[in-house]
Amino acid sequence: MLAQAEALGAQITQHAQDAVWGGHHGHFCDLDGFLWEVAWNSSFVLEDDGSLILPA
């Protein structure tokens, strides 16, 4: 996702890296100046619609 954002003109402010919580994350700034975080953890459980199921 970071590569796609960069290809569309976003500025990568933090390349993807390992996170302390076991996943990976990175940041980019979009063309309007908004900062976004992209995060992934293979142990995340997702609903059918892609939303995250948080542990109780």
PDBQT receptor file of N, H, CA, C and O in Angstrom, charges set to zero:
ATOM      1  N   MET A   1       0.815  -1.182   0.000  1.00  0.00    +0.000 N 
ATOM      2  CA  MET A   1       0.000   0.000   0.000  1.00  0.00    +0.000 C 
ATOM      3  C   MET A   1       0.870   1.261   0.000  1.00  0.00    +0.000 C 
ATOM      4  O   MET A   1       0.538   2.248  -0.655  1.00  0.00    +0.000 OA
ATOM      5  N   LEU A   2       1.981   1.222   0.735  1.00  0.00    +0.000 N 
ATOM      6  H   LEU A   2       2.251   0.420   1.268  1.00  0.00    +0.000 HD
ATOM      7  CA  LEU A   2       2.868   2.390   0.744  1.00  0.00    +0.000 C 
ATOM      8  C   LEU A   2       3.428   2.663  -0.650  1.00  0.00    +0.000 C 
ATOM      9  O   LEU A   2       3.537   3.819  -1.060  1.00  0.00    +0.000 OA
ATOM     10  N   ALA A   3       3.780   1.612  -1.374  1.00  0.00    +0.000 N 
ATOM     11  H   ALA A   3       3.691   0.673  -1.041  1.00  0.00    +0.000 HD
ATOM     12  CA  ALA A   3       4.306   1.784  -2.733  1.00  0.00    +0.000 C 
ATOM     13  C   ALA A   3       3.247   2.390  -3.653  1.00  0.00    +0.000 C 
ATOM     14  O   ALA A   3       3.563   3.230  -4.495  1.00  0.00    +0.000 OA
ATOM     15  N   GLN A   4       2.001   1.969  -3.495  1.00  0.00    +0.000 N 
ATOM     16  H   GLN A   4       1.745   1.286  -2.811  1.00  0.00    +0.000 HD
ATOM     17  CA  GLN A   4       0.915   2.530  -4.307  1.00  0.00    +0.000 C 
ATOM     18  C   GLN A   4       0.714   4.003  -3.984  1.00  0.00    +0.000 C 
ATOM     19  O   GLN A   4       0.537   4.818  -4.889  1.00  0.00    +0.000 OA
ATOM     20  N   ALA A   5       0.741   4.350  -2.698  1.00  0.00    +0.000 N 
ATOM     21  H   ALA A   5       0.885   3.687  -1.963  1.00  0.00    +0.000 HD
ATOM     22  CA  ALA A   5       0.582   5.747  -2.298  1.00  0.00    +0.000 C 
ATOM     23  C   ALA A   5       1.712   6.594  -2.880  1.00  0.00    +0.000 C 
ATOM     24  O   ALA A   5       1.475   7.686  -3.396  1.00  0.00    +0.000 OA
ATOM     25  N   GLU A   6       2.936   6.086  -2.793  1.00  0.00    +0.000 N 
ATOM     26  H   GLU A   6       3.128   5.199  -2.374  1.00  0.00    +0.000 HD
ATOM     27  CA  GLU A   6       4.086   6.823  -3.321  1.00  0.00    +0.000 C 
ATOM     28  C   GLU A   6       3.974   7.002  -4.834  1.00  0.00    +0.000 C 
ATOM     29  O   GLU A   6       4.298   8.068  -5.357  1.00  0.00    +0.000 OA
ATOM     30  N   ALA A   7       3.519   5.972  -5.538  1.00  0.00    +0.000 N 
ATOM     31  H   ALA A   7       3.256   5.106  -5.113  1.00  0.00    +0.000 HD
ATOM     32  CA  ALA A   7       3.363   6.055  -6.991  1.00  0.00    +0.000 C 
ATOM     33  C   ALA A   7       2.334   7.106  -7.390  1.00  0.00    +0.000 C 
ATOM     34  O   ALA A   7       2.401   7.662  -8.487  1.00  0.00    +0.000 OA
ATOM     35  N   LEU A   8       1.382   7.377  -6.499  1.00  0.00    +0.000 N 
ATOM     36  H   LEU A   8       1.327   6.926  -5.609  1.00  0.00    +0.000 HD
ATOM     37  CA  LEU A   8       0.340   8.375  -6.773  1.00  0.00    +0.000 C 
ATOM     38  C   LEU A   8       0.713   9.763  -6.263  1.00  0.00    +0.000 C 
ATOM     39  O   LEU A   8      -0.104  10.682  -6.322  1.00  0.00    +0.000 OA
ATOM     40  N   GLY A   9       1.939   9.925  -5.763  1.00  0.00    +0.000 N 
ATOM     41  H   GLY A   9       2.603   9.178  -5.715  1.00  0.00    +0.000 HD
ATOM     42  CA  GLY A   9       2.422  11.243  -5.381  1.00  0.00    +0.000 C 
ATOM     43  C   GLY A   9       2.549  11.500  -3.894  1.00  0.00    +0.000 C 
ATOM     44  O   GLY A   9       2.968  12.585  -3.492  1.00  0.00    +0.000 OA
ATOM     45  N   ALA A  10       2.198  10.526  -3.067  1.00  0.00    +0.000 N 
ATOM     46  H   ALA A  10       1.858   9.644  -3.393  1.00  0.00    +0.000 HD
ATOM     47  CA  ALA A  10       2.336  10.705  -1.618  1.00  0.00    +0.000 C 
ATOM     48  C   ALA A  10       3.811  10.666  -1.232  1.00  0.00    +0.000 C 
ATOM     49  O   ALA A  10       4.635  10.074  -1.929  1.00  0.00    +0.000 OA
ATOM     50  N   GLN A  11       4.127  11.306  -0.112  1.00  0.00    +0.000 N 
ATOM     51  H   GLN A  11       3.457  11.787   0.454  1.00  0.00    +0.000 HD
ATOM     52  CA  GLN A  11       5.490  11.281   0.412  1.00  0.00    +0.000 C 
ATOM     53  C   GLN A  11       5.558  10.261   1.543  1.00  0.00    +0.000 C 
ATOM     54  O   GLN A  11       4.809  10.365   2.515  1.00  0.00    +0.000 OA
ATOM     55  N   ILE A  12       6.446   9.281   1.428  1.00  0.00    +0.000 N 
ATOM     56  H   ILE A  12       7.054   9.197   0.639  1.00  0.00    +0.000 HD
ATOM     57  CA  ILE A  12       6.630   8.291   2.489  1.00  0.00    +0.000 C 
ATOM     58  C   ILE A  12       7.395   8.969   3.618  1.00  0.00    +0.000 C 
ATOM     59  O   ILE A  12       8.507   9.456   3.412  1.00  0.00    +0.000 OA
ATOM     60  N   THR A  13       6.805   9.003   4.811  1.00  0.00    +0.000 N 
ATOM     61  H   THR A  13       5.902   8.608   4.979  1.00  0.00    +0.000 HD
ATOM     62  CA  THR A  13       7.459   9.634   5.956  1.00  0.00    +0.000 C 
ATOM     63  C   THR A  13       8.103   8.612   6.881  1.00  0.00    +0.000 C 
ATOM     64  O   THR A  13       8.991   8.950   7.663  1.00  0.00    +0.000 OA
ATOM     65  N   GLN A  14       7.659   7.369   6.796  1.00  0.00    +0.000 N 
ATOM     66  H   GLN A  14       6.938   7.094   6.160  1.00  0.00    +0.000 HD
ATOM     67  CA  GLN A  14       8.294   6.265   7.528  1.00  0.00    +0.000 C 
ATOM     68  C   GLN A  14       8.057   4.997   6.731  1.00  0.00    +0.000 C 
ATOM     69  O   GLN A  14       6.917   4.556   6.585  1.00  0.00    +0.000 OA
ATOM     70  N   HIS A  15       9.120   4.411   6.217  1.00  0.00    +0.000 N 
ATOM     71  H   HIS A  15      10.046   4.769   6.335  1.00  0.00    +0.000 HD
ATOM     72  CA  HIS A  15       8.990   3.167   5.460  1.00  0.00    +0.000 C 
ATOM     73  C   HIS A  15       8.496   2.052   6.371  1.00  0.00    +0.000 C 
ATOM     74  O   HIS A  15       8.656   2.122   7.589  1.00  0.00    +0.000 OA
ATOM     75  N   ALA A  16       7.899   1.026   5.782  1.00  0.00    +0.000 N 
ATOM     76  H   ALA A  16       7.770   0.968   4.792  1.00  0.00    +0.000 HD
ATOM     77  CA  ALA A  16       7.374  -0.100   6.558  1.00  0.00    +0.000 C 
ATOM     78  C   ALA A  16       8.478  -0.705   7.415  1.00  0.00    +0.000 C 
ATOM     79  O   ALA A  16       9.605  -0.903   6.962  1.00  0.00    +0.000 OA
ATOM     80  N   GLN A  17       8.127  -0.993   8.659  1.00  0.00    +0.000 N 
ATOM     81  H   GLN A  17       7.211  -0.832   9.027  1.00  0.00    +0.000 HD
ATOM     82  CA  GLN A  17       9.080  -1.600   9.585  1.00  0.00    +0.000 C 
ATOM     83  C   GLN A  17       8.332  -2.459  10.589  1.00  0.00    +0.000 C 
ATOM     84  O   GLN A  17       7.117  -2.339  10.743  1.00  0.00    +0.000 OA
ATOM     85  N   ASP A  18       9.067  -3.323  11.271  1.00  0.00    +0.000 N 
ATOM     86  H   ASP A  18      10.055  -3.421  11.146  1.00  0.00    +0.000 HD
ATOM     87  CA  ASP A  18       8.466  -4.151  12.314  1.00  0.00    +0.000 C 
ATOM     88  C   ASP A  18       7.962  -3.265  13.447  1.00  0.00    +0.000 C 
ATOM     89  O   ASP A  18       8.585  -2.262  13.793  1.00  0.00    +0.000 OA
ATOM     90  N   ALA A  19       6.827  -3.650  14.015  1.00  0.00    +0.000 N 
ATOM     91  H   ALA A  19       6.320  -4.465  13.734  1.00  0.00    +0.000 HD
ATOM     92  CA  ALA A  19       6.237  -2.918  15.135  1.00  0.00    +0.000 C 
ATOM     93  C   ALA A  19       6.391  -3.728  16.418  1.00  0.00    +0.000 C 
ATOM     94  O   ALA A  19       6.505  -4.953  16.376  1.00  0.00    +0.000 OA
ATOM     95  N   VAL A  20       6.394  -3.044  17.550  1.00  0.00    +0.000 N 
ATOM     96  H   VAL A  20       6.301  -2.049  17.585  1.00  0.00    +0.000 HD
ATOM     97  CA  VAL A  20       6.560  -3.726  18.840  1.00  0.00    +0.000 C 
ATOM     98  C   VAL A  20       5.402  -4.672  19.129  1.00  0.00    +0.000 C 
ATOM     99  O   VAL A  20       5.557  -5.600  19.923  1.00  0.00    +0.000 OA
ATOM    100  N   TRP A  21       4.243  -4.462  18.502  1.00  0.00    +0.000 N 
ATOM    101  H   TRP A  21       4.118  -3.709  17.856  1.00  0.00    +0.000 HD
ATOM    102  CA  TRP A  21       3.072  -5.305  18.751  1.00  0.00    +0.000 C 
ATOM    103  C   TRP A  21       3.011  -6.520  17.822  1.00  0.00    +0.000 C 
ATOM    104  O   TRP A  21       2.010  -7.238  17.798  1.00  0.00    +0.000 OA
ATOM    105  N   GLY A  22       4.082  -6.748  17.060  1.00  0.00    +0.000 N 
ATOM    106  H   GLY A  22       4.895  -6.165  17.079  1.00  0.00    +0.000 HD
ATOM    107  CA  GLY A  22       4.173  -7.967  16.270  1.00  0.00    +0.000 C 
ATOM    108  C   GLY A  22       3.829  -7.831  14.803  1.00  0.00    +0.000 C 
ATOM    109  O   GLY A  22       3.963  -8.803  14.060  1.00  0.00    +0.000 OA
ATOM    110  N   GLY A  23       3.401  -6.696  14.366  1.00  0.00    +0.000 N 
ATOM    111  H   GLY A  23       3.292  -5.906  14.970  1.00  0.00    +0.000 HD
ATOM    112  CA  GLY A  23       3.042  -6.504  12.968  1.00  0.00    +0.000 C 
ATOM    113  C   GLY A  23       4.052  -5.628  12.254  1.00  0.00    +0.000 C 
ATOM    114  O   GLY A  23       5.228  -5.590  12.615  1.00  0.00    +0.000 OA
ATOM    115  N   HIS A  24       3.583  -4.930  11.246  1.00  0.00    +0.000 N 
ATOM    116  H   HIS A  24       2.628  -4.960  10.953  1.00  0.00    +0.000 HD
ATOM    117  CA  HIS A  24       4.401  -4.009  10.456  1.00  0.00    +0.000 C 
ATOM    118  C   HIS A  24       3.596  -2.728  10.272  1.00  0.00    +0.000 C 
ATOM    119  O   HIS A  24       2.367  -2.763  10.214  1.00  0.00    +0.000 OA
ATOM    120  N   HIS A  25       4.294  -1.596  10.181  1.00  0.00    +0.000 N 
ATOM    121  H   HIS A  25       5.293  -1.568  10.228  1.00  0.00    +0.000 HD
ATOM    122  CA  HIS A  25       3.588  -0.345   9.929  1.00  0.00    +0.000 C 
ATOM    123  C   HIS A  25       4.506   0.661   9.261  1.00  0.00    +0.000 C 
ATOM    124  O   HIS A  25       5.730   0.559   9.344  1.00  0.00    +0.000 OA
ATOM    125  N   GLY A  26       3.897   1.635   8.599  1.00  0.00    +0.000 N 
ATOM    126  H   GLY A  26       2.903   1.718   8.532  1.00  0.00    +0.000 HD
ATOM    127  CA  GLY A  26       4.614   2.727   7.956  1.00  0.00    +0.000 C 
ATOM    128  C   GLY A  26       3.671   3.909   7.818  1.00  0.00    +0.000 C 
ATOM    129  O   GLY A  26       2.470   3.781   8.054  1.00  0.00    +0.000 OA
ATOM    130  N   HIS A  27       4.212   5.061   7.436  1.00  0.00    +0.000 N 
ATOM    131  H   HIS A  27       5.188   5.165   7.244  1.00  0.00    +0.000 HD
ATOM    132  CA  HIS A  27       3.417   6.287   7.339  1.00  0.00    +0.000 C 
ATOM    133  C   HIS A  27       3.669   6.986   6.005  1.00  0.00    +0.000 C 
ATOM    134  O   HIS A  27       4.753   6.894   5.430  1.00  0.00    +0.000 OA
ATOM    135  N   PHE A  28       2.646   7.683   5.532  1.00  0.00    +0.000 N 
ATOM    136  H   PHE A  28       1.765   7.758   5.999  1.00  0.00    +0.000 HD
ATOM    137  CA  PHE A  28       2.814   8.540   4.365  1.00  0.00    +0.000 C 
ATOM    138  C   PHE A  28       1.966   9.788   4.523  1.00  0.00    +0.000 C 
ATOM    139  O   PHE A  28       0.978   9.802   5.257  1.00  0.00    +0.000 OA
ATOM    140  N   CYS A  29       2.372  10.837   3.816  1.00  0.00    +0.000 N 
ATOM    141  H   CYS A  29       3.174  10.826   3.219  1.00  0.00    +0.000 HD
ATOM    142  CA  CYS A  29       1.649  12.104   3.804  1.00  0.00    +0.000 C 
ATOM    143  C   CYS A  29       0.997  12.232   2.430  1.00  0.00    +0.000 C 
ATOM    144  O   CYS A  29       1.676  12.165   1.405  1.00  0.00    +0.000 OA
ATOM    145  N   ASP A  30      -0.334  12.419   2.415  1.00  0.00    +0.000 N 
ATOM    146  H   ASP A  30      -0.886  12.474   3.247  1.00  0.00    +0.000 HD
ATOM    147  CA  ASP A  30      -1.032  12.496   1.133  1.00  0.00    +0.000 C 
ATOM    148  C   ASP A  30      -0.866  13.878   0.498  1.00  0.00    +0.000 C 
ATOM    149  O   ASP A  30      -0.232  14.763   1.074  1.00  0.00    +0.000 OA
ATOM    150  N   LEU A  31      -1.431  14.050  -0.674  1.00  0.00    +0.000 N 
ATOM    151  H   LEU A  31      -1.946  13.332  -1.142  1.00  0.00    +0.000 HD
ATOM    152  CA  LEU A  31      -1.257  15.288  -1.433  1.00  0.00    +0.000 C 
ATOM    153  C   LEU A  31      -1.898  16.498  -0.762  1.00  0.00    +0.000 C 
ATOM    154  O   LEU A  31      -1.561  17.635  -1.092  1.00  0.00    +0.000 OA
ATOM    155  N   ASP A  32      -2.819  16.267   0.176  1.00  0.00    +0.000 N 
ATOM    156  H   ASP A  32      -3.093  15.343   0.443  1.00  0.00    +0.000 HD
ATOM    157  CA  ASP A  32      -3.443  17.363   0.915  1.00  0.00    +0.000 C 
ATOM    158  C   ASP A  32      -2.736  17.642   2.234  1.00  0.00    +0.000 C 
ATOM    159  O   ASP A  32      -3.157  18.518   2.990  1.00  0.00    +0.000 OA
ATOM    160  N   GLY A  33      -1.660  16.902   2.516  1.00  0.00    +0.000 N 
ATOM    161  H   GLY A  33      -1.318  16.191   1.902  1.00  0.00    +0.000 HD
ATOM    162  CA  GLY A  33      -0.891  17.121   3.732  1.00  0.00    +0.000 C 
ATOM    163  C   GLY A  33      -1.314  16.286   4.923  1.00  0.00    +0.000 C 
ATOM    164  O   GLY A  33      -0.786  16.467   6.020  1.00  0.00    +0.000 OA
ATOM    165  N   PHE A  34      -2.262  15.370   4.728  1.00  0.00    +0.000 N 
ATOM    166  H   PHE A  34      -2.691  15.223   3.836  1.00  0.00    +0.000 HD
ATOM    167  CA  PHE A  34      -2.713  14.518   5.832  1.00  0.00    +0.000 C 
ATOM    168  C   PHE A  34      -1.768  13.335   5.998  1.00  0.00    +0.000 C 
ATOM    169  O   PHE A  34      -1.341  12.727   5.017  1.00  0.00    +0.000 OA
ATOM    170  N   LEU A  35      -1.444  13.013   7.257  1.00  0.00    +0.000 N 
ATOM    171  H   LEU A  35      -1.791  13.507   8.054  1.00  0.00    +0.000 HD
ATOM    172  CA  LEU A  35      -0.570  11.893   7.569  1.00  0.00    +0.000 C 
ATOM    173  C   LEU A  35      -1.406  10.641   7.784  1.00  0.00    +0.000 C 
ATOM    174  O   LEU A  35      -2.401  10.670   8.509  1.00  0.00    +0.000 OA
ATOM    175  N   TRP A  36      -1.004   9.538   7.154  1.00  0.00    +0.000 N 
ATOM    176  H   TRP A  36      -0.196   9.514   6.566  1.00  0.00    +0.000 HD
ATOM    177  CA  TRP A  36      -1.697   8.257   7.257  1.00  0.00    +0.000 C 
ATOM    178  C   TRP A  36      -0.740   7.202   7.788  1.00  0.00    +0.000 C 
ATOM    179  O   TRP A  36       0.461   7.247   7.521  1.00  0.00    +0.000 OA
ATOM    180  N   GLU A  37      -1.282   6.255   8.541  1.00  0.00    +0.000 N 
ATOM    181  H   GLU A  37      -2.257   6.218   8.758  1.00  0.00    +0.000 HD
ATOM    182  CA  GLU A  37      -0.512   5.091   8.960  1.00  0.00    +0.000 C 
ATOM    183  C   GLU A  37      -1.118   3.858   8.303  1.00  0.00    +0.000 C 
ATOM    184  O   GLU A  37      -2.337   3.687   8.286  1.00  0.00    +0.000 OA
ATOM    185  N   VAL A  38      -0.258   3.004   7.764  1.00  0.00    +0.000 N 
ATOM    186  H   VAL A  38       0.732   3.143   7.778  1.00  0.00    +0.000 HD
ATOM    187  CA  VAL A  38      -0.661   1.714   7.225  1.00  0.00    +0.000 C 
ATOM    188  C   VAL A  38      -0.102   0.670   8.175  1.00  0.00    +0.000 C 
ATOM    189  O   VAL A  38       1.094   0.676   8.468  1.00  0.00    +0.000 OA
ATOM    190  N   ALA A  39      -0.959  -0.234   8.663  1.00  0.00    +0.000 N 
ATOM    191  H   ALA A  39      -1.930  -0.239   8.425  1.00  0.00    +0.000 HD
ATOM    192  CA  ALA A  39      -0.521  -1.238   9.633  1.00  0.00    +0.000 C 
ATOM    193  C   ALA A  39      -1.083  -2.604   9.259  1.00  0.00    +0.000 C 
ATOM    194  O   ALA A  39      -2.177  -2.718   8.706  1.00  0.00    +0.000 OA
ATOM    195  N   TRP A  40      -0.300  -3.645   9.577  1.00  0.00    +0.000 N 
ATOM    196  H   TRP A  40       0.589  -3.553  10.026  1.00  0.00    +0.000 HD
ATOM    197  CA  TRP A  40      -0.739  -5.016   9.311  1.00  0.00    +0.000 C 
ATOM    198  C   TRP A  40      -0.137  -5.943  10.344  1.00  0.00    +0.000 C 
ATOM    199  O   TRP A  40       1.023  -5.798  10.728  1.00  0.00    +0.000 OA
ATOM    200  N   ASN A  41      -0.932  -6.890  10.786  1.00  0.00    +0.000 N 
ATOM    201  H   ASN A  41      -1.875  -7.008  10.474  1.00  0.00    +0.000 HD
ATOM    202  CA  ASN A  41      -0.461  -7.953  11.667  1.00  0.00    +0.000 C 
ATOM    203  C   ASN A  41      -1.154  -9.226  11.203  1.00  0.00    +0.000 C 
ATOM    204  O   ASN A  41      -2.383  -9.284  11.175  1.00  0.00    +0.000 OA
ATOM    205  N   SER A  42      -0.391 -10.238  10.841  1.00  0.00    +0.000 N 
ATOM    206  H   SER A  42       0.607 -10.191  10.864  1.00  0.00    +0.000 HD
ATOM    207  CA  SER A  42      -0.980 -11.463  10.300  1.00  0.00    +0.000 C 
ATOM    208  C   SER A  42      -1.854 -12.193  11.313  1.00  0.00    +0.000 C 
ATOM    209  O   SER A  42      -2.627 -13.071  10.929  1.00  0.00    +0.000 OA
ATOM    210  N   SER A  43      -1.750 -11.854  12.590  1.00  0.00    +0.000 N 
ATOM    211  H   SER A  43      -1.122 -11.141  12.901  1.00  0.00    +0.000 HD
ATOM    212  CA  SER A  43      -2.602 -12.495  13.596  1.00  0.00    +0.000 C 
ATOM    213  C   SER A  43      -3.912 -11.741  13.814  1.00  0.00    +0.000 C 
ATOM    214  O   SER A  43      -4.751 -12.186  14.598  1.00  0.00    +0.000 OA
ATOM    215  N   PHE A  44      -4.103 -10.604  13.134  1.00  0.00    +0.000 N 
ATOM    216  H   PHE A  44      -3.422 -10.243  12.497  1.00  0.00    +0.000 HD
ATOM    217  CA  PHE A  44      -5.374  -9.889  13.230  1.00  0.00    +0.000 C 
ATOM    218  C   PHE A  44      -6.504 -10.786  12.729  1.00  0.00    +0.000 C 
ATOM    219  O   PHE A  44      -6.337 -11.505  11.744  1.00  0.00    +0.000 OA
ATOM    220  N   VAL A  45      -7.635 -10.746  13.394  1.00  0.00    +0.000 N 
ATOM    221  H   VAL A  45      -7.771 -10.162  14.194  1.00  0.00    +0.000 HD
ATOM    222  CA  VAL A  45      -8.831 -11.460  12.954  1.00  0.00    +0.000 C 
ATOM    223  C   VAL A  45      -9.766 -10.415  12.348  1.00  0.00    +0.000 C 
ATOM    224  O   VAL A  45     -10.059  -9.397  12.975  1.00  0.00    +0.000 OA
ATOM    225  N   LEU A  46     -10.230 -10.673  11.126  1.00  0.00    +0.000 N 
ATOM    226  H   LEU A  46      -9.991 -11.500  10.617  1.00  0.00    +0.000 HD
ATOM    227  CA  LEU A  46     -11.051  -9.706  10.406  1.00  0.00    +0.000 C 
ATOM    228  C   LEU A  46     -12.452 -10.240  10.157  1.00  0.00    +0.000 C 
ATOM    229  O   LEU A  46     -12.652 -11.440   9.969  1.00  0.00    +0.000 OA
ATOM    230  N   GLU A  47     -13.424  -9.322  10.159  1.00  0.00    +0.000 N 
ATOM    231  H   GLU A  47     -13.261  -8.347  10.312  1.00  0.00    +0.000 HD
ATOM    232  CA  GLU A  47     -14.794  -9.628   9.756  1.00  0.00    +0.000 C 
ATOM    233  C   GLU A  47     -14.810  -9.847   8.241  1.00  0.00    +0.000 C 
ATOM    234  O   GLU A  47     -13.827  -9.546   7.563  1.00  0.00    +0.000 OA
ATOM    235  N   ASP A  48     -15.913 -10.366   7.709  1.00  0.00    +0.000 N 
ATOM    236  H   ASP A  48     -16.711 -10.611   8.259  1.00  0.00    +0.000 HD
ATOM    237  CA  ASP A  48     -16.045 -10.566   6.266  1.00  0.00    +0.000 C 
ATOM    238  C   ASP A  48     -15.898  -9.262   5.490  1.00  0.00    +0.000 C 
ATOM    239  O   ASP A  48     -15.449  -9.269   4.343  1.00  0.00    +0.000 OA
ATOM    240  N   ASP A  49     -16.279  -8.128   6.116  1.00  0.00    +0.000 N 
ATOM    241  H   ASP A  49     -16.643  -8.123   7.047  1.00  0.00    +0.000 HD
ATOM    242  CA  ASP A  49     -16.178  -6.833   5.445  1.00  0.00    +0.000 C 
ATOM    243  C   ASP A  49     -14.792  -6.205   5.587  1.00  0.00    +0.000 C 
ATOM    244  O   ASP A  49     -14.563  -5.100   5.096  1.00  0.00    +0.000 OA
ATOM    245  N   GLY A  50     -13.862  -6.900   6.257  1.00  0.00    +0.000 N 
ATOM    246  H   GLY A  50     -14.048  -7.798   6.657  1.00  0.00    +0.000 HD
ATOM    247  CA  GLY A  50     -12.501  -6.401   6.409  1.00  0.00    +0.000 C 
ATOM    248  C   GLY A  50     -12.241  -5.628   7.682  1.00  0.00    +0.000 C 
ATOM    249  O   GLY A  50     -11.100  -5.250   7.951  1.00  0.00    +0.000 OA
ATOM    250  N   SER A  51     -13.279  -5.382   8.479  1.00  0.00    +0.000 N 
ATOM    251  H   SER A  51     -14.205  -5.689   8.261  1.00  0.00    +0.000 HD
ATOM    252  CA  SER A  51     -13.071  -4.648   9.730  1.00  0.00    +0.000 C 
ATOM    253  C   SER A  51     -12.404  -5.547  10.768  1.00  0.00    +0.000 C 
ATOM    254  O   SER A  51     -12.573  -6.766  10.755  1.00  0.00    +0.000 OA
ATOM    255  N   LEU A  52     -11.656  -4.931  11.652  1.00  0.00    +0.000 N 
ATOM    256  H   LEU A  52     -11.519  -3.940  11.662  1.00  0.00    +0.000 HD
ATOM    257  CA  LEU A  52     -10.865  -5.632  12.656  1.00  0.00    +0.000 C 
ATOM    258  C   LEU A  52     -11.724  -6.066  13.836  1.00  0.00    +0.000 C 
ATOM    259  O   LEU A  52     -12.529  -5.287  14.346  1.00  0.00    +0.000 OA
ATOM    260  N   ILE A  53     -11.549  -7.310  14.268  1.00  0.00    +0.000 N 
ATOM    261  H   ILE A  53     -10.895  -7.943  13.854  1.00  0.00    +0.000 HD
ATOM    262  CA  ILE A  53     -12.198  -7.803  15.485  1.00  0.00    +0.000 C 
ATOM    263  C   ILE A  53     -11.197  -7.633  16.618  1.00  0.00    +0.000 C 
ATOM    264  O   ILE A  53     -10.163  -8.301  16.638  1.00  0.00    +0.000 OA
ATOM    265  N   LEU A  54     -11.492  -6.751  17.553  1.00  0.00    +0.000 N 
ATOM    266  H   LEU A  54     -12.332  -6.208  17.537  1.00  0.00    +0.000 HD
ATOM    267  CA  LEU A  54     -10.599  -6.508  18.681  1.00  0.00    +0.000 C 
ATOM    268  C   LEU A  54     -10.800  -7.568  19.751  1.00  0.00    +0.000 C 
ATOM    269  O   LEU A  54     -11.929  -7.990  20.003  1.00  0.00    +0.000 OA
ATOM    270  N   PRO A  55      -9.711  -8.005  20.386  1.00  0.00    +0.000 N 
ATOM    271  CA  PRO A  55      -9.856  -9.000  21.461  1.00  0.00    +0.000 C 
ATOM    272  C   PRO A  55     -10.604  -8.406  22.647  1.00  0.00    +0.000 C 
ATOM    273  O   PRO A  55     -10.526  -7.206  22.909  1.00  0.00    +0.000 OA
ATOM    274  N   ALA A  56     -11.330  -9.264  23.359  1.00  0.00    +0.000 N 
ATOM    275  H   ALA A  56     -11.394 -10.239  23.146  1.00  0.00    +0.000 HD
ATOM    276  CA  ALA A  56     -12.118  -8.796  24.513  1.00  0.00    +0.000 C 
ATOM    277  C   ALA A  56     -11.228  -8.468  25.682  1.00  0.00    +0.000 C 
ATOM    278  O   ALA A  56     -11.718  -8.060  26.735  1.00  0.00    +0.000 OA
TER     279      ALA A  56
